[in-house]
Amino acid sequence: MKQAKRDVPVRVDTPDATARQRTGFGDASGYGELSGEYFTFAAGTDITPLLAGLEDDHCQCPHWGYVLTGDLGVSYTDGSRETARAGDLFYWPPGHTVRAREDSEIVMFSPQEEHSAVIEHIQAKLG
């Protein structure tokens, strides 16, 4: 199965960020259905305020992905931080938030049910 980026449904679209999510990639390692996702962030975009109200005010869904372009700062509930830059593979465990230091684009794979709940929370915040 494959799908062009332009055909992946947009779930969040703001002047600073776009999230596209394709659900239904099948069962993987006991996580159930996976989502394939493209995220685009403008420099300075911080998703932390959009996560307020979730457990620890952080995303509680794990993600596996690749940074296509840009530079992202990732913060965790334990106080640790890291940077994900263009060309990096990443794993973000539950309990993270992200800020784009540069215009950035990533591809992620996430447990569909868990991440759809986070995206729905963000959509409600954007109202």
C-alpha positions, 0 to 999 in steps of 0.5 A: 500500500502507498499513498502520495503526500498530497492525498493523505488527509489533513487533520490539522491545518494552521498558518504554523503547522499542518498535520496529515494522517493516513490511518489503517496501516495494519497491526504492528507489534501489538500496537494495533493499527498504525498511522502514517503521518506528515507534519510540517512546522514553521520555525518557532512553532511550539505545540506545548500549549496545544497539549495542555489538558493531556496527561502531564500536558504532554503527548502520551503517544509514542512515535517513530519517524524521520526528519526530512528537513529542519531542526526540532527541539524535543522536551520530555516530562522527566526534564530531558531534552534532545534535538532532532535534525534533518536526516535523523531517525527518531523515537519519541516515547510517551511524555514529550512535546516539540518545538520547531527551531527551523521550518521543519518537516517530518514523517512519523508512524504512530499507534493510530488510536492513541495519536488520533486522540491527541490530534482530536485534543489539538483540534478541540484546542484550535476550535 
